[in-house]
Amino acid sequence: MTNIVVPELGESVVEARVARWLKKEGDRVEVGEPVVELETEKIDLEVNAEKGGVLASIKRQEGEDVKIGELLAVLDENAAGGAKPTGPNGAGAAPAEQASVSPVPKVADSDGPKATPTARRMAKDHDVNLGAVQGSGAAGRVMKQDVQNAIAKPAAPAPAPAVPQSARPSTPPATRGTGERIERRERMTKRRQTIARRLVEAQHTAAMLTTFNEIDMTSLMGLRERRKEAFKKQYGVNLGIASFFVKASIAALRSFPQLNAEIQGDEIVYKEFFDIGMAVGAEGGLVVPVIRDADRLSFANIEVAIRDFAKRAGDGTLTLDDLKGGTFTITNGGVFGSLLSTPILNPPQVGILGLHKIQDRAIPLNGQVVIRPMMYVALSYDHRIVDGREAVQFLVKIKEFIEDPGHLLLES
C-alpha cells in the first residue's frame, strides 16, 4: 500500500481544498497519472501518482479542506486493475510518499471538454452541459464565467407540438408570477478567501495612504505610434505602455529605496533587486505574477513577460513560482475602464502603483487650453516607513519619466 498525501504546495501555502477526484475507488492508476485536483489560494494543482496500482480508498472528499502531509487516498500497487480491491481500507499502509504535483492545465481533460476545475464543479452543481458551453479560455477552455453565462441564459424551450384550433383554450394560459426574489449561495474559493483575508490584513496592519497625480501621455503615445511597427517586426511583440511604467518605477525606486523595502519586526529590509509584480485579473480572482530582475530586462523582454502572464492567468497555467515574492507592484485598472482608484497594498510590500484609463481632457498649457491624452496615477504606500514627501516625489518622478520617455531610455 502507498499513501497519497497533500504535497508541498509552495511558499506560504499550507492549505488546499479537494476540488475534484479524477479517479474513483477501484480505478487503475498509472505512474505519473493525475489522481486528484487541489484548489489552493494561488493556483489549482493536480496530484499525480508516483506508483502504479489501484486506488484502494479515498480518504478526503470533494470540498474538504486539507493541509500539507494529510492523507488523501491509499493506492494498492499489488492489486489487479479494473476491480475494486477488497480488504481493509488503508490498513498497514506504508509510510507516506511525497506525491508529485503539477498545474492543472498541463494535463488534458480526458473526460470531456477542456474546462477549469471551478467551471466543472459549477457545471455539475447546476446541471450545465459543458459540451454546449463556448469556452473563452486558451484553446477553447471553458472558464468559470462561461458557465455562469450559461446558467444566466436559460436554454431555448423545445418547440411545442401543433394543437388543432378546436382544441385550443378559449382563455390565455396563466403567466408566471413576477417579482420573485432569488438568492444563490456559492462557497468562496480558496483564492477568493485568501484575497479577502489579505486585503483586510493590509488595511489593518499598514498605515496605508494614497497620493495622486496625472500624466500627459502625449509624448509616450507618439513614441509608440512611431515605433510600434518596427518594434513588432524586430521583437515579435506589440509595444505597450506597461513596459515604460515598469522602467519608470524601477528608476524611481532607485531614488526612493523605502518603497522597495519591507518591515520585518523592528527592522526595515531594503531590497537591492527589483522584482516587479504585475496585477492580473484572472477567473478565480486577482493574481500578481512577478517579473524577476526587471531592471536587467529590455522593453521587449518586459512586454513578452507581461503578455505571457496575462495569457497564462487566463487559461490557468500560472505556477506557484510565478507568484512568489515581489518587491513592488503595478496594477492597471485602466484596461477595465477605471478612471481613478485607490490600490491596496500587497503585503509585505510597502508600495503599489495604480494606472488608469487614458482620456482626452482639456488642460492649461503655455497660457492656452489644449486637449491632451491624460492618465491619473495613484501610489498607495505604507506610512510607517514611507513619508508623504517621498511618496509625492516618487510619483512626480514617474510623471517626469513618462512625459519624457527619451529621458527614461537614458536612465534605464
Steps between C-alpha positions, in 0.01 A plus 500: 500500500614855424353813653415794275540814710468874454839607358697816568295777341752779473620798700257603778226265371406250774141406417300386197152380413414174325348629178437182300597136503620390158490133599245291691564228756591188307640687198838406357761777532818515295830649615488879466126504430299780669276371779344807661477875447575733790395863516742732684491870576722569200449236228334163442723191505485134404647234727658221294562139603865412546421128473260300290220301655134508600341782699402300806343768718417872479542665840400863430195599299448783250456835674702406811790718612831321548849590622846403378579139585141391565384171353291530183476140383662158516641332188544123482785439256457120525131485411377403156358790300134543419345342812434675826740355758371326809649486844578770758495859381853623531589259787873448530568765241862577431652829618364796303676573174519855363260523208604696194310816418445698182277786382160372388508619136819305420290184478226490239143436608434135432131484583343780304557854375798693634391693809642634824419309821279785621309502172449122515380514858258785425368323190440184703320691776268674252453213251671691219621301200863606457497378143248770415698782665724717284836532677674839515834374633805393305430224244128531576538408869173553689541752781287573807347809336396293196300266725350794688388648169344168402316485835370854458379431144221241513495234233259553214181296556422217263233589240153399618302259284231651281158516664181502289305825512200323651708367787656833594375664825277800466688689776873579503717274718605625843821697494790442740498723805737798505695663779672180615795564732763235427820442695786270404771387741845402381793402718797734469802351328826471689643781288207732565518425875871584499448819301233610747718420802814665363323817391350544846836421662669760278267770629525386862878457520632783281461876532382520141463832320460586131633794301390591147635677193422522130720435201490648151536192279558695175873432465478134596208430266680684220810288555295182496328604178833570329671184621224239524543345155881479520479371859249229406708397199822481700374339821174331400298675769298822519646801679264582786511759775558249782870455427552878524334509841709203617818680395380830649416327829842339521672835437282665768561214745875557467444858619256401776612157630248510788233402247698189403528380860296313760463493877618193693446543872675821599727503194463643149628263233611690190492295179781573257331304224181579312237226471196681365157345550241559226144461630281294264127441530457122457190278508526413869614844616796734490846348462835679499766319292847644545753620241833395654797739478296734284781757505711263289235450233444693179168659408433206268577244774258674735223515239545130426486415872185706559313347206608152603370560853167633370454198272589245767286674761208468259545129431611408852859396429683736737727315743574568865848620405342767278320646803775491763653812648496838335642827635256748341171461313333671204126464437318635196130559553496702181468187289153457654408867459588626849563875502625522859540255788690438824710183472550288812848389606620149426668406834780492595568756226469865600413653163263440209455713188154525347456585130171613350315573178656741251240765426507820295462799732533876474809628683675840518831504312713806428210735561258304280241229556591187302364147472748236610483125576527492879531221756445517874755298699482400866765385745387322816775470759566389857545818703691305768818515292408729208437867574258710298782704350674193358171357370408823319850537356498138387180558303637826357806303384272251324319790333829654380624173351176423316456851367861490372550137392831589337633585847366169622694314230820670618428417863440131425 
